[in-house]
Amino acid sequence: MKFLIAAAGTGGHVFPALEFTSECLEQNHEVVWIGTKNGIEKDKVLAKQVLFFTLPMSGFRGKGLITKLVSVLGLAVSIFKAIIFILQNKVNCVVCFGGYISLPVGLAAIICRKQLILHEQNAVIGTSNKLLTNFANIVFLGMPLTTSHKKNMQVVGNPISKKIKNDEPTQSLDRALRVYVTGGSLGSEFINKNIPPALSSLKIPIIIRHQSGENKSNGIKSLYSSDISVDVQEFYDAPSENILWSDFVICRAGALTLSEVTSLKRGCIMIPLPLAIDNHQLENAKQIENLNLGLIFEESESLSSLIEKLQTIIGQKKFIVWQNAQDSIDHFQAAERMLSSVLAITK
């Protein structure tokens, strides 16, 4: 069977798509991929020796009028190019992982009358997926939606690598506290500025690994107390290793980050990006908090509130409770479940 994968832009879309791609290849299916010319997906897809095709698309929600007009023109061109790509490569099934690239590819799949499969990572369904949902054969969900589910929706989790699975027991407390701080690959100015003084105020032995984001590392180390051992990197090649190393994580509330943290049996303080479209990061975080796997801190709250939450986590040893809690979704099996369900409807 030949699959066309559509994913581009952020790691939240691309990395789950890469895991699904790996599952397809392992089961001897063919895969081709549509992304963008300058996205993070290009090199990673080509490394898997998968045919890679690009479309002239960019995001349009929250952008200015001229950008939106350019995006509309790009959409028409992209639909036409995607149709040609689907027909020339004799694609059987199109799998879209959300984001702006999914809309032209999904519409092309509908026009070509191909099986259309969607994957939504967040608790709030994104714009492209929302427009395509009624035409999709299956809509896979990384976590339950805040709204009611339709008949063609299945909660399967967000595909993450099985190679990082954590089967080790809870770590010993006979050492300094370990905290992994990350604003994601792009970094977070709010986290970079506010987390160092908050952790420094605790006056306890702490070891920090802090991912700042590209070109955002300058000055961060000086914001931490001299008593704290801190390593600041713009980007860690294996963030999952830092999650496992840590006692808990301080992070944004992207769906993939939260899926990795909870799957690796760690909890987190979640600081949702307030400008996230449809406030989906806050909704993601609420689900994790309801599972007793983390606490939410919003940017509108005071620094003293953040310090109080940190003191509660450490004083009540909530991070130990988080390490022994269980996410309701097994994200490690998500890609396998997706492929099994797709094959079941194509027989």
C-alpha positions in Angstrom: 0.0 0.0 0.0 1.3 3.5 -0.8 0.8 6.3 1.8 1.2 10.0 1.3 2.1 11.8 4.5 1.4 15.6 4.8 3.2 17.3 7.7 5.3 20.5 8.0 6.3 23.3 10.2 6.7 22.5 13.9 7.9 19.4 15.5 4.5 18.8 17.0 3.2 18.0 13.5 6.4 16.5 12.0 7.6 14.1 14.7 4.4 12.1 15.1 4.3 11.9 11.3 7.8 10.5 11.2 6.9 7.8 13.7 3.9 6.8 11.6 6.2 6.8 8.6 8.6 4.4 10.4 5.7 2.1 11.3 4.6 2.0 7.6 8.1 1.3 6.3 8.6 -1.5 8.9 5.5 -3.2 7.7 6.7 -2.9 4.0 4.4 -0.2 2.9 5.5 2.6 0.6 5.6 6.2 1.8 5.9 9.5 0.0 5.8 12.9 1.8 4.6 16.4 1.1 6.1 19.2 3.2 7.7 22.7 2.7 11.0 23.7 1.3 12.4 25.3 4.4 10.7 23.3 7.1 12.4 21.0 9.7 10.8 18.0 8.0 12.9 18.0 4.9 16.2 16.6 6.1 14.5 14.1 8.5 12.3 12.7 5.7 15.1 12.4 3.2 17.2 10.6 5.9 14.5 7.8 5.8 15.0 7.6 2.0 11.4 8.7 1.4 10.4 10.7 -1.7 9.9 14.3 -0.6 7.8 16.9 -2.4 7.2 20.5 -1.4 4.3 22.9 -1.7 4.4 26.8 -1.5 2.3 27.0 1.7 2.5 29.0 4.9 0.3 29.6 7.9 -2.4 32.3 7.6 -4.3 32.5 10.9 -3.4 35.5 12.9 -1.5 37.0 10.0 -2.0 40.3 8.1 -4.3 40.8 5.1 -1.6 40.7 2.5 -0.1 37.4 4.0 -3.6 35.9 4.0 -4.2 36.9 0.3 -0.8 35.3 -0.6 -1.8 32.2 1.3 -5.1 31.9 -0.6 -3.3 32.1 -3.9 -0.7 29.6 -2.6 -3.6 27.3 -1.6 -5.0 27.1 -5.1 -1.6 26.4 -6.6 -0.8 23.8 -3.9 -4.1 21.9 -4.4 -3.3 21.6 -8.1 0.3 20.4 -7.4 -0.9 17.9 -4.8 -3.4 16.4 -7.2 -0.7 15.8 -9.8 1.6 14.3 -7.1 -1.1 12.0 -5.9 -2.0 10.8 -9.4 1.6 10.5 -10.6 2.7 8.4 -7.6 -0.4 6.2 -7.5 -1.1 7.0 -3.9 -3.7 4.8 -2.1 -4.1 6.7 1.2 -3.4 10.3 2.3 -2.6 10.9 5.9 -2.5 14.5 7.1 -1.1 15.6 10.5 -2.6 19.0 10.8 -1.1 22.4 10.2 -1.4 24.6 7.0 0.1 21.9 4.7 -2.8 19.6 5.4 -5.5 21.7 3.8 -4.4 21.6 0.2 -3.2 18.0 0.5 -6.5 16.9 2.1 -8.6 18.8 -0.5 -6.5 17.1 -3.2 -7.2 13.7 -1.7 -10.9 14.4 -1.7 -10.9 15.5 -5.3 -8.9 12.4 -6.3 -11.3 10.2 -4.2 -8.5 8.8 -2.1 -8.8 7.5 1.5 -8.3 10.6 3.7 -6.9 10.1 7.2 -6.3 12.9 9.7 -4.3 13.0 13.0 -5.0 15.8 15.5 -2.4 16.2 18.2 -4.1 18.7 20.5 -7.2 18.9 22.7 -8.6 21.5 20.3 -8.9 20.5 16.6 -6.9 22.7 14.3 -8.2 24.8 11.5 -7.1 22.6 8.6 -8.3 19.4 10.3 -11.6 21.1 11.3 -12.3 21.9 7.6 -11.4 18.4 6.5 -13.1 16.3 9.3 -16.4 15.7 7.6 -14.6 14.3 4.5 -12.1 12.1 6.4 -12.5 8.3 6.7 -10.8 8.4 10.2 -9.7 11.2 12.4 -7.1 10.0 14.9 -6.8 12.0 18.1 -3.7 12.5 20.2 -5.9 13.2 23.2 -9.6 13.6 23.8 -11.1 16.8 22.4 -12.7 19.5 24.5 -15.7 19.2 22.2 -17.8 16.1 21.5 -16.3 13.5 19.3 -17.8 12.5 15.9 -18.3 8.9 14.8 -15.2 8.9 12.6 -12.9 9.9 15.5 -10.6 7.6 17.5 -8.3 8.5 20.4 -5.0 6.7 19.7 -2.4 9.0 21.2 0.5 11.0 19.8 3.0 8.7 18.1 6.4 8.9 19.9 9.5 6.7 19.6 9.5 3.4 21.4 13.2 3.7 21.7 12.8 6.2 24.6 10.4 4.0 26.6 11.1 4.2 30.4 10.9 0.9 32.3 13.2 2.1 35.1 12.0 2.5 38.7 11.6 5.9 40.3 14.9 7.6 40.9 16.5 8.0 44.4 15.9 11.2 46.3 19.4 11.0 48.0 20.8 13.8 45.7 20.1 17.3 44.4 16.8 17.9 42.7 17.0 17.7 38.9 14.8 19.9 36.7 14.6 20.1 33.0 13.5 23.5 31.7 12.4 23.9 28.1 10.5 26.3 25.9 10.8 23.9 23.0 13.1 24.1 20.0 12.0 27.8 19.3 12.5 28.7 23.0 10.3 30.9 25.2 11.3 34.4 26.3 8.9 34.1 29.3 10.4 30.8 30.5 14.0 32.0 29.9 13.4 35.2 31.9 11.2 34.0 34.8 12.1 30.4 35.6 15.8 31.1 36.7 14.8 33.5 39.5 11.9 31.4 40.6 14.1 28.3 41.0 16.9 30.3 42.6 14.5 31.5 45.3 14.0 28.0 46.6 17.4 27.9 48.3 17.8 24.1 47.9 20.4 22.0 46.0 19.2 21.9 42.3 20.7 20.8 39.1 19.2 22.4 36.0 19.3 21.6 32.3 17.8 24.6 30.5 16.9 24.6 26.7 16.8 28.2 25.7 15.9 28.0 22.0 18.0 29.2 19.0 20.0 32.4 19.6 18.4 32.9 23.1 21.0 31.5 25.4 22.9 34.7 26.2 22.6 35.8 29.8 20.3 33.0 31.0 23.0 31.3 33.2 23.6 34.6 35.0 19.9 34.7 36.0 20.4 31.6 38.1 21.8 31.7 41.6 25.5 30.8 41.8 24.5 28.0 44.1 22.6 26.2 41.3 24.4 23.9 38.9 23.0 24.8 35.5 23.7 23.7 31.9 22.2 26.0 29.2 21.9 24.8 25.7 20.1 26.4 22.7 18.9 22.9 21.7 19.4 19.4 23.1 19.7 16.7 20.4 17.9 14.2 22.7 15.4 16.0 24.9 13.8 12.7 25.9 17.1 11.9 27.8 16.7 15.1 29.7 13.1 14.2 30.6 14.3 10.9 32.0 17.2 12.5 33.8 14.9 15.0 35.5 12.6 14.7 38.6 10.1 16.9 36.8 9.9 19.3 33.8 9.0 22.9 33.3 7.7 23.4 29.8 5.1 24.8 27.4 2.0 22.7 26.8 2.5 21.5 23.2 0.8 18.1 22.7 3.9 16.2 21.8 6.0 17.6 24.7 3.3 16.6 27.2 2.9 13.2 25.6 6.6 12.5 25.9 6.8 13.8 29.5 3.9 11.7 30.8 4.9 8.6 28.8 8.3 8.8 30.4 6.7 8.9 33.8 7.5 12.4 34.7 5.2 15.3 35.6 5.5 19.0 34.8 4.7 22.6 35.5 3.0 23.6 32.3 3.2 27.2 31.1 0.8 27.4 28.1 1.6 29.7 25.3 -1.1 32.4 25.6 -1.0 33.3 21.9 -1.5 29.7 20.8 -4.3 29.4 18.2 -7.7 28.7 19.9 -5.8 28.6 23.2 -5.1 24.9 22.6 -2.1 24.7 24.8 -4.2 25.7 27.9 -6.7 23.0 27.0 -3.9 20.4 26.6 -2.6 21.4 30.0 -6.0 21.1 31.6 -6.2 17.4 30.5 -2.8 16.7 32.0 -3.6 18.5 35.3 -6.9 16.5 35.5 -4.8 13.3 35.3 -2.8 14.5 38.2 0.4 14.6 36.1 1.2 18.3 36.4 0.2 21.8 37.4 -0.7 24.8 35.2 1.0 28.2 35.6 -0.3 30.9 33.3 1.8 33.9 32.3 -0.8 36.2 33.7 -0.1 34.9 37.2 2.6 36.5 39.5 6.1 35.3 40.0 5.2 34.7 43.7 2.5 32.3 42.5 5.0 30.4 40.5 7.3 30.1 43.5 4.5 28.9 45.6 3.7 26.1 43.1 7.3 25.1 43.0 7.4 25.0 46.8 4.3 22.9 46.9 5.7 20.4 44.3 8.9 20.0 46.2 7.6 20.3 49.8 4.7 17.8 49.2 6.9 15.7 46.9 4.3 15.9 44.2 6.9 15.0 41.6 7.1 11.5 43.2 3.3 11.1 42.8 3.7 12.2 39.1 6.4 9.6 38.5 4.1 6.9 39.8 1.0 8.1 38.0 -0.2 6.8 34.7 -1.3 8.6 31.5 -4.6 7.2 30.2 -3.1 6.9 26.7 -0.2 4.7 25.6 1.5 7.0 23.1 4.2 4.5 22.3 1.6 2.3 20.5 -0.1 5.2 18.7 1.5 4.7 15.3 0.8 1.0 15.3 -2.8 1.5 16.3 -3.2 4.1 13.5 -1.8 1.8 10.8 -3.9 -1.2 12.0 -7.1 0.9 11.8 -6.2 2.3 8.4 -5.5 -1.2 6.9 -8.7 -2.5 8.4 -10.8 0.0 6.4 -8.9 -0.5 3.1 -9.2 -4.3 2.9 
